[in-house]
């Protein structure tokens, strides 16, 4: 039941609430810039988030 307490997403949210800057997560698992930069415009047509690995 306490798995959410160790979830990295929960930890990131807590850090943001405590005043962390979004830039502090650059290069980590929550940095989506590399994925978005590599995504072709035509791939976004009909894009389904559930299909992202």
PDB file of N, CA, C, O and CB in Angstrom:
ATOM      1  N   UNK A   1       0.812  -1.189   0.000  1.00  0.00           N
ATOM      2  CA  UNK A   1       0.000   0.000   0.000  1.00  0.00           C
ATOM      3  C   UNK A   1       0.863   1.264   0.000  1.00  0.00           C
ATOM      4  O   UNK A   1       0.417   2.310  -0.470  1.00  0.00           O
ATOM      5  CB  UNK A   1      -0.928  -0.008   1.196  1.00  0.00           C
ATOM      6  N   UNK A   2       2.077   1.183   0.513  1.00  0.00           N
ATOM      7  CA  UNK A   2       2.947   2.352   0.604  1.00  0.00           C
ATOM      8  C   UNK A   2       3.855   2.502  -0.614  1.00  0.00           C
ATOM      9  O   UNK A   2       4.801   3.288  -0.574  1.00  0.00           O
ATOM     10  CB  UNK A   2       3.788   2.270   1.859  1.00  0.00           C
ATOM     11  N   UNK A   3       3.588   1.758  -1.711  1.00  0.00           N
ATOM     12  CA  UNK A   3       4.464   1.813  -2.875  1.00  0.00           C
ATOM     13  C   UNK A   3       4.552   3.218  -3.455  1.00  0.00           C
ATOM     14  O   UNK A   3       5.595   3.581  -3.999  1.00  0.00           O
ATOM     15  CB  UNK A   3       3.978   0.848  -3.939  1.00  0.00           C
ATOM     16  N   UNK A   4       3.506   4.015  -3.358  1.00  0.00           N
ATOM     17  CA  UNK A   4       3.519   5.367  -3.919  1.00  0.00           C
ATOM     18  C   UNK A   4       4.557   6.239  -3.225  1.00  0.00           C
ATOM     19  O   UNK A   4       5.043   7.215  -3.798  1.00  0.00           O
ATOM     20  CB  UNK A   4       2.134   6.008  -3.801  1.00  0.00           C
ATOM     21  N   UNK A   5       4.895   5.882  -1.986  1.00  0.00           N
ATOM     22  CA  UNK A   5       5.866   6.695  -1.250  1.00  0.00           C
ATOM     23  C   UNK A   5       7.278   6.550  -1.813  1.00  0.00           C
ATOM     24  O   UNK A   5       8.108   7.441  -1.637  1.00  0.00           O
ATOM     25  CB  UNK A   5       5.859   6.312   0.225  1.00  0.00           C
ATOM     26  N   UNK A   6       7.552   5.451  -2.479  1.00  0.00           N
ATOM     27  CA  UNK A   6       8.881   5.230  -3.051  1.00  0.00           C
ATOM     28  C   UNK A   6       8.886   5.432  -4.566  1.00  0.00           C
ATOM     29  O   UNK A   6       9.924   5.268  -5.206  1.00  0.00           O
ATOM     30  CB  UNK A   6       9.371   3.823  -2.713  1.00  0.00           C
ATOM     31  N   UNK A   7       7.748   5.782  -5.139  1.00  0.00           N
ATOM     32  CA  UNK A   7       7.645   6.002  -6.574  1.00  0.00           C
ATOM     33  C   UNK A   7       8.413   7.275  -6.953  1.00  0.00           C
ATOM     34  O   UNK A   7       8.226   8.309  -6.312  1.00  0.00           O
ATOM     35  CB  UNK A   7       6.157   6.105  -7.009  1.00  0.00           C
ATOM     36  N   UNK A   8       9.276   7.223  -7.985  1.00  0.00           N
ATOM     37  CA  UNK A   8      10.054   8.404  -8.356  1.00  0.00           C
ATOM     38  C   UNK A   8       9.181   9.578  -8.797  1.00  0.00           C
ATOM     39  O   UNK A   8       9.565  10.732  -8.604  1.00  0.00           O
ATOM     40  CB  UNK A   8      11.016   8.050  -9.462  1.00  0.00           C
ATOM     41  N   UNK A   9       8.032   9.310  -9.375  1.00  0.00           N
ATOM     42  CA  UNK A   9       7.133  10.393  -9.780  1.00  0.00           C
ATOM     43  C   UNK A   9       6.618  11.142  -8.566  1.00  0.00           C
ATOM     44  O   UNK A   9       6.535  12.370  -8.568  1.00  0.00           O
ATOM     45  CB  UNK A   9       5.958   9.845 -10.600  1.00  0.00           C
ATOM     46  N   UNK A  10       6.276  10.397  -7.535  1.00  0.00           N
ATOM     47  CA  UNK A  10       5.815  11.003  -6.290  1.00  0.00           C
ATOM     48  C   UNK A  10       6.924  11.845  -5.669  1.00  0.00           C
ATOM     49  O   UNK A  10       6.668  12.933  -5.153  1.00  0.00           O
ATOM     50  CB  UNK A  10       5.345   9.921  -5.300  1.00  0.00           C
ATOM     51  N   UNK A  11       8.139  11.348  -5.718  1.00  0.00           N
ATOM     52  CA  UNK A  11       9.280  12.092  -5.169  1.00  0.00           C
ATOM     53  C   UNK A  11       9.504  13.385  -5.943  1.00  0.00           C
ATOM     54  O   UNK A  11       9.801  14.421  -5.349  1.00  0.00           O
ATOM     55  CB  UNK A  11      10.557  11.229  -5.201  1.00  0.00           C
ATOM     56  N   UNK A  12       9.361  13.331  -7.281  1.00  0.00           N
ATOM     57  CA  UNK A  12       9.519  14.539  -8.078  1.00  0.00           C
ATOM     58  C   UNK A  12       8.434  15.556  -7.726  1.00  0.00           C
ATOM     59  O   UNK A  12       8.723  16.741  -7.563  1.00  0.00           O
ATOM     60  CB  UNK A  12       9.475  14.205  -9.580  1.00  0.00           C
ATOM     61  N   UNK A  13       7.204  15.101  -7.608  1.00  0.00           N
ATOM     62  CA  UNK A  13       6.102  16.006  -7.258  1.00  0.00           C
ATOM     63  C   UNK A  13       6.326  16.655  -5.894  1.00  0.00           C
ATOM     64  O   UNK A  13       6.083  17.849  -5.720  1.00  0.00           O
ATOM     65  CB  UNK A  13       4.768  15.247  -7.262  1.00  0.00           C
ATOM     66  N   UNK A  14       6.791  15.864  -4.931  1.00  0.00           N
ATOM     67  CA  UNK A  14       7.070  16.425  -3.600  1.00  0.00           C
ATOM     68  C   UNK A  14       8.168  17.478  -3.686  1.00  0.00           C
ATOM     69  O   UNK A  14       8.084  18.523  -3.041  1.00  0.00           O
ATOM     70  CB  UNK A  14       7.479  15.309  -2.610  1.00  0.00           C
ATOM     71  N   UNK A  15       9.199  17.202  -4.483  1.00  0.00           N
ATOM     72  CA  UNK A  15      10.303  18.158  -4.635  1.00  0.00           C
ATOM     73  C   UNK A  15       9.800  19.464  -5.263  1.00  0.00           C
ATOM     74  O   UNK A  15      10.206  20.550  -4.850  1.00  0.00           O
ATOM     75  CB  UNK A  15      11.436  17.546  -5.502  1.00  0.00           C
ATOM     76  N   UNK A  16       8.924  19.353  -6.252  1.00  0.00           N
ATOM     77  CA  UNK A  16       8.380  20.554  -6.889  1.00  0.00           C
ATOM     78  C   UNK A  16       7.523  21.352  -5.915  1.00  0.00           C
ATOM     79  O   UNK A  16       7.586  22.581  -5.892  1.00  0.00           O
ATOM     80  CB  UNK A  16       7.556  20.179  -8.124  1.00  0.00           C
ATOM     81  N   UNK A  17       6.730  20.661  -5.117  1.00  0.00           N
ATOM     82  CA  UNK A  17       5.906  21.338  -4.108  1.00  0.00           C
ATOM     83  C   UNK A  17       6.798  22.045  -3.094  1.00  0.00           C
ATOM     84  O   UNK A  17       6.458  23.115  -2.589  1.00  0.00           O
ATOM     85  CB  UNK A  17       4.970  20.330  -3.392  1.00  0.00           C
ATOM     86  N   UNK A  18       7.932  21.437  -2.806  1.00  0.00           N
ATOM     87  CA  UNK A  18       8.866  22.029  -1.845  1.00  0.00           C
ATOM     88  C   UNK A  18       9.731  23.133  -2.451  1.00  0.00           C
ATOM     89  O   UNK A  18      10.595  23.686  -1.771  1.00  0.00           O
ATOM     90  CB  UNK A  18       9.756  20.955  -1.273  1.00  0.00           C
ATOM     91  N   UNK A  19       9.504  23.456  -3.729  1.00  0.00           N
ATOM     92  CA  UNK A  19      10.206  24.583  -4.338  1.00  0.00           C
ATOM     93  C   UNK A  19      11.298  24.245  -5.327  1.00  0.00           C
ATOM     94  O   UNK A  19      11.998  25.145  -5.790  1.00  0.00           O
ATOM     95  CB  UNK A  19      10.785  25.389  -3.294  1.00  0.00           C
ATOM     96  N   UNK A  20      11.470  22.972  -5.671  1.00  0.00           N
ATOM     97  CA  UNK A  20      12.509  22.614  -6.648  1.00  0.00           C
ATOM     98  C   UNK A  20      12.173  23.226  -8.003  1.00  0.00           C
ATOM     99  O   UNK A  20      11.003  23.369  -8.357  1.00  0.00           O
ATOM    100  CB  UNK A  20      12.650  21.069  -6.771  1.00  0.00           C
ATOM    101  N   UNK A  21      13.189  23.578  -8.741  1.00  0.00           N
ATOM    102  CA  UNK A  21      13.020  24.112 -10.095  1.00  0.00           C
ATOM    103  C   UNK A  21      12.870  22.947 -11.069  1.00  0.00           C
ATOM    104  O   UNK A  21      13.497  21.901 -10.901  1.00  0.00           O
ATOM    105  CB  UNK A  21      14.228  25.024 -10.500  1.00  0.00           C
ATOM    106  N   UNK A  22      12.032  23.138 -12.087  1.00  0.00           N
ATOM    107  CA  UNK A  22      11.871  22.101 -13.107  1.00  0.00           C
ATOM    108  C   UNK A  22      13.211  21.766 -13.761  1.00  0.00           C
ATOM    109  O   UNK A  22      13.457  20.619 -14.134  1.00  0.00           O
ATOM    110  CB  UNK A  22      10.860  22.552 -14.175  1.00  0.00           C
ATOM    111  N   UNK A  23      14.065  22.764 -13.894  1.00  0.00           N
ATOM    112  CA  UNK A  23      15.364  22.547 -14.536  1.00  0.00           C
ATOM    113  C   UNK A  23      16.248  21.577 -13.750  1.00  0.00           C
ATOM    114  O   UNK A  23      17.200  21.022 -14.300  1.00  0.00           O
ATOM    115  CB  UNK A  23      16.086  23.873 -14.703  1.00  0.00           C
ATOM    116  N   UNK A  24      15.942  21.372 -12.480  1.00  0.00           N
ATOM    117  CA  UNK A  24      16.753  20.441 -11.685  1.00  0.00           C
ATOM    118  C   UNK A  24      16.545  18.989 -12.114  1.00  0.00           C
ATOM    119  O   UNK A  24      17.300  18.108 -11.705  1.00  0.00           O
ATOM    120  CB  UNK A  24      16.421  20.591 -10.203  1.00  0.00           C
ATOM    121  N   UNK A  25      15.531  18.738 -12.930  1.00  0.00           N
ATOM    122  CA  UNK A  25      15.258  17.375 -13.399  1.00  0.00           C
ATOM    123  C   UNK A  25      15.793  17.134 -14.804  1.00  0.00           C
ATOM    124  O   UNK A  25      15.563  16.070 -15.380  1.00  0.00           O
ATOM    125  CB  UNK A  25      13.764  17.101 -13.368  1.00  0.00           C
ATOM    126  N   UNK A  26      16.507  18.115 -15.365  1.00  0.00           N
ATOM    127  CA  UNK A  26      17.072  17.979 -16.705  1.00  0.00           C
ATOM    128  C   UNK A  26      18.072  16.831 -16.740  1.00  0.00           C
ATOM    129  O   UNK A  26      18.924  16.698 -15.861  1.00  0.00           O
ATOM    130  CB  UNK A  26      17.746  19.293 -17.148  1.00  0.00           C
ATOM    131  N   UNK A  27      17.951  16.013 -17.765  1.00  0.00           N
ATOM    132  CA  UNK A  27      18.857  14.888 -17.927  1.00  0.00           C
ATOM    133  C   UNK A  27      18.464  13.658 -17.143  1.00  0.00           C
ATOM    134  O   UNK A  27      19.099  12.612 -17.279  1.00  0.00           O
ATOM    135  CB  UNK A  27      20.215  15.290 -17.536  1.00  0.00           C
ATOM    136  N   UNK A  28      17.438  13.759 -16.329  1.00  0.00           N
ATOM    137  CA  UNK A  28      16.981  12.612 -15.543  1.00  0.00           C
ATOM    138  C   UNK A  28      15.835  11.878 -16.221  1.00  0.00           C
ATOM    139  O   UNK A  28      15.512  12.157 -17.376  1.00  0.00           O
ATOM    140  CB  UNK A  28      16.552  13.062 -14.159  1.00  0.00           C
ATOM    141  N   UNK A  29      15.225  10.952 -15.515  1.00  0.00           N
ATOM    142  CA  UNK A  29      14.165  10.139 -16.111  1.00  0.00           C
ATOM    143  C   UNK A  29      12.906  10.921 -16.484  1.00  0.00           C
ATOM    144  O   UNK A  29      12.065  10.407 -17.221  1.00  0.00           O
ATOM    145  CB  UNK A  29      13.796   9.048 -15.169  1.00  0.00           C
ATOM    146  N   UNK A  30      12.761  12.140 -15.994  1.00  0.00           N
ATOM    147  CA  UNK A  30      11.574  12.936 -16.311  1.00  0.00           C
ATOM    148  C   UNK A  30      11.828  13.958 -17.411  1.00  0.00           C
ATOM    149  O   UNK A  30      10.952  14.770 -17.710  1.00  0.00           O
ATOM    150  CB  UNK A  30      11.084  13.642 -15.072  1.00  0.00           C
ATOM    151  N   UNK A  31      12.994  13.933 -18.010  1.00  0.00           N
ATOM    152  CA  UNK A  31      13.347  14.865 -19.074  1.00  0.00           C
ATOM    153  C   UNK A  31      12.896  14.270 -20.409  1.00  0.00           C
ATOM    154  O   UNK A  31      13.498  13.316 -20.900  1.00  0.00           O
ATOM    155  CB  UNK A  31      14.884  15.162 -19.079  1.00  0.00           C
ATOM    156  N   UNK A  32      11.846  14.831 -20.988  1.00  0.00           N
ATOM    157  CA  UNK A  32      11.273  14.283 -22.214  1.00  0.00           C
ATOM    158  C   UNK A  32      11.784  14.980 -23.465  1.00  0.00           C
ATOM    159  O   UNK A  32      11.334  14.665 -24.567  1.00  0.00           O
ATOM    160  CB  UNK A  32       9.773  14.377 -22.165  1.00  0.00           C
ATOM    161  N   UNK A  33      12.709  15.916 -23.323  1.00  0.00           N
ATOM    162  CA  UNK A  33      13.166  16.677 -24.483  1.00  0.00           C
ATOM    163  C   UNK A  33      13.776  15.798 -25.566  1.00  0.00           C
ATOM    164  O   UNK A  33      13.552  16.055 -26.748  1.00  0.00           O
ATOM    165  CB  UNK A  33      14.170  17.708 -24.051  1.00  0.00           C
ATOM    166  N   UNK A  34      14.526  14.788 -25.212  1.00  0.00           N
ATOM    167  CA  UNK A  34      15.148  13.920 -26.216  1.00  0.00           C
ATOM    168  C   UNK A  34      14.086  13.150 -26.993  1.00  0.00           C
ATOM    169  O   UNK A  34      14.213  12.985 -28.206  1.00  0.00           O
ATOM    170  CB  UNK A  34      16.133  12.940 -25.550  1.00  0.00           C
ATOM    171  N   UNK A  35      13.070  12.690 -26.333  1.00  0.00           N
ATOM    172  CA  UNK A  35      11.986  11.960 -27.001  1.00  0.00           C
ATOM    173  C   UNK A  35      11.250  12.884 -27.960  1.00  0.00           C
ATOM    174  O   UNK A  35      10.997  12.516 -29.107  1.00  0.00           O
ATOM    175  CB  UNK A  35      11.001  11.364 -25.967  1.00  0.00           C
ATOM    176  N   UNK A  36      10.908  14.067 -27.503  1.00  0.00           N
ATOM    177  CA  UNK A  36      10.177  15.003 -28.350  1.00  0.00           C
ATOM    178  C   UNK A  36      11.012  15.480 -29.523  1.00  0.00           C
ATOM    179  O   UNK A  36      10.486  15.667 -30.620  1.00  0.00           O
ATOM    180  CB  UNK A  36       9.713  16.189 -27.538  1.00  0.00           C
ATOM    181  N   UNK A  37      12.286  15.677 -29.315  1.00  0.00           N
ATOM    182  CA  UNK A  37      13.156  16.144 -30.390  1.00  0.00           C
ATOM    183  C   UNK A  37      13.293  15.102 -31.490  1.00  0.00           C
ATOM    184  O   UNK A  37      13.482  15.454 -32.654  1.00  0.00           O
ATOM    185  CB  UNK A  37      14.527  16.501 -29.841  1.00  0.00           C
ATOM    186  N   UNK A  38      13.202  13.836 -31.140  1.00  0.00           N
ATOM    187  CA  UNK A  38      13.375  12.753 -32.100  1.00  0.00           C
ATOM    188  C   UNK A  38      12.051  12.358 -32.764  1.00  0.00           C
ATOM    189  O   UNK A  38      12.060  11.578 -33.716  1.00  0.00           O
ATOM    190  CB  UNK A  38      13.990  11.543 -31.412  1.00  0.00           C
ATOM    191  N   UNK A  39      10.949  12.863 -32.300  1.00  0.00           N
ATOM    192  CA  UNK A  39       9.643  12.478 -32.813  1.00  0.00           C
ATOM    193  C   UNK A  39       9.306  13.283 -34.075  1.00  0.00           C
ATOM    194  O   UNK A  39       9.287  14.513 -34.050  1.00  0.00           O
ATOM    195  CB  UNK A  39       8.559  12.684 -31.736  1.00  0.00           C
ATOM    196  N   UNK A  40       9.044  12.578 -35.164  1.00  0.00           N
ATOM    197  CA  UNK A  40       8.685  13.237 -36.410  1.00  0.00           C
ATOM    198  C   UNK A  40       7.264  13.811 -36.310  1.00  0.00           C
ATOM    199  O   UNK A  40       6.414  13.216 -35.647  1.00  0.00           O
ATOM    200  CB  UNK A  40       8.793  12.247 -37.598  1.00  0.00           C
ATOM    201  N   UNK A  41       6.992  14.947 -36.949  1.00  0.00           N
ATOM    202  CA  UNK A  41       5.656  15.558 -36.885  1.00  0.00           C
ATOM    203  C   UNK A  41       4.546  14.609 -37.295  1.00  0.00           C
ATOM    204  O   UNK A  41       3.479  14.608 -36.681  1.00  0.00           O
ATOM    205  CB  UNK A  41       5.608  16.778 -37.759  1.00  0.00           C
ATOM    206  N   UNK A  42       4.777  13.795 -38.331  1.00  0.00           N
ATOM    207  CA  UNK A  42       3.727  12.873 -38.773  1.00  0.00           C
ATOM    208  C   UNK A  42       3.446  11.778 -37.740  1.00  0.00           C
ATOM    209  O   UNK A  42       2.371  11.178 -37.757  1.00  0.00           O
ATOM    210  CB  UNK A  42       4.119  12.237 -40.101  1.00  0.00           C
ATOM    211  N   UNK A  43       4.384  11.516 -36.859  1.00  0.00           N
ATOM    212  CA  UNK A  43       4.162  10.507 -35.822  1.00  0.00           C
ATOM    213  C   UNK A  43       3.188  11.002 -34.762  1.00  0.00           C
ATOM    214  O   UNK A  43       2.587  10.204 -34.043  1.00  0.00           O
ATOM    215  CB  UNK A  43       5.487  10.118 -35.169  1.00  0.00           C
ATOM    216  N   UNK A  44       3.032  12.321 -34.667  1.00  0.00           N
ATOM    217  CA  UNK A  44       2.133  12.866 -33.649  1.00  0.00           C
ATOM    218  C   UNK A  44       0.674  12.814 -34.078  1.00  0.00           C
ATOM    219  O   UNK A  44      -0.214  12.970 -33.241  1.00  0.00           O
ATOM    220  CB  UNK A  44       2.517  14.292 -33.329  1.00  0.00           C
ATOM    221  N   UNK A  45       0.407  12.602 -35.358  1.00  0.00           N
ATOM    222  CA  UNK A  45      -0.970  12.479 -35.820  1.00  0.00           C
ATOM    223  C   UNK A  45      -1.540  11.154 -35.317  1.00  0.00           C
ATOM    224  O   UNK A  45      -1.023  10.088 -35.651  1.00  0.00           O
ATOM    225  CB  UNK A  45      -1.053  12.569 -37.376  1.00  0.00           C
ATOM    226  N   UNK A  46      -2.583  11.218 -34.529  1.00  0.00           N
ATOM    227  CA  UNK A  46      -3.173  10.010 -33.963  1.00  0.00           C
ATOM    228  C   UNK A  46      -2.324   9.388 -32.879  1.00  0.00           C
ATOM    229  O   UNK A  46      -2.457   8.196 -32.604  1.00  0.00           O
ATOM    230  CB  UNK A  46      -3.409   9.007 -35.039  1.00  0.00           C
ATOM    231  N   UNK A  47      -1.464  10.155 -32.263  1.00  0.00           N
ATOM    232  CA  UNK A  47      -0.524   9.678 -31.239  1.00  0.00           C
ATOM    233  C   UNK A  47      -1.264   9.118 -30.033  1.00  0.00           C
ATOM    234  O   UNK A  47      -2.154   9.771 -29.488  1.00  0.00           O
ATOM    235  CB  UNK A  47       0.411  10.814 -30.796  1.00  0.00           C
ATOM    236  N   UNK A  48      -0.904   7.929 -29.624  1.00  0.00           N
ATOM    237  CA  UNK A  48      -1.512   7.284 -28.468  1.00  0.00           C
ATOM    238  C   UNK A  48      -0.475   7.149 -27.361  1.00  0.00           C
ATOM    239  O   UNK A  48       0.516   6.437 -27.521  1.00  0.00           O
ATOM    240  CB  UNK A  48      -2.092   5.899 -28.847  1.00  0.00           C
ATOM    241  N   UNK A  49      -0.694   7.822 -26.252  1.00  0.00           N
ATOM    242  CA  UNK A  49       0.274   7.781 -25.152  1.00  0.00           C
ATOM    243  C   UNK A  49       0.487   6.374 -24.626  1.00  0.00           C
ATOM    244  O   UNK A  49       1.589   6.055 -24.178  1.00  0.00           O
ATOM    245  CB  UNK A  49      -0.182   8.679 -24.023  1.00  0.00           C
ATOM    246  N   UNK A  50      -0.507   5.541 -24.665  1.00  0.00           N
ATOM    247  CA  UNK A  50      -0.381   4.179 -24.169  1.00  0.00           C
ATOM    248  C   UNK A  50       0.587   3.332 -24.970  1.00  0.00           C
ATOM    249  O   UNK A  50       0.994   2.263 -24.514  1.00  0.00           O
ATOM    250  CB  UNK A  50      -1.713   3.525 -24.160  1.00  0.00           C
ATOM    251  N   UNK A  51       0.964   3.789 -26.161  1.00  0.00           N
ATOM    252  CA  UNK A  51       1.882   3.027 -26.999  1.00  0.00           C
ATOM    253  C   UNK A  51       3.340   3.460 -26.831  1.00  0.00           C
ATOM    254  O   UNK A  51       4.230   2.878 -27.451  1.00  0.00           O
ATOM    255  CB  UNK A  51       1.479   3.162 -28.445  1.00  0.00           C
ATOM    256  N   UNK A  52       3.588   4.461 -26.011  1.00  0.00           N
ATOM    257  CA  UNK A  52       4.954   4.916 -25.771  1.00  0.00           C
ATOM    258  C   UNK A  52       5.642   3.958 -24.813  1.00  0.00           C
ATOM    259  O   UNK A  52       5.121   3.683 -23.732  1.00  0.00           O
ATOM    260  CB  UNK A  52       4.970   6.359 -25.209  1.00  0.00           C
ATOM    261  N   UNK A  53       6.825   3.439 -25.200  1.00  0.00           N
ATOM    262  CA  UNK A  53       7.508   2.481 -24.299  1.00  0.00           C
ATOM    263  C   UNK A  53       7.993   3.147 -23.027  1.00  0.00           C
ATOM    264  O   UNK A  53       8.582   2.488 -22.170  1.00  0.00           O
ATOM    265  CB  UNK A  53       8.694   1.828 -25.011  1.00  0.00           C
TER     266      UNK A  53
END
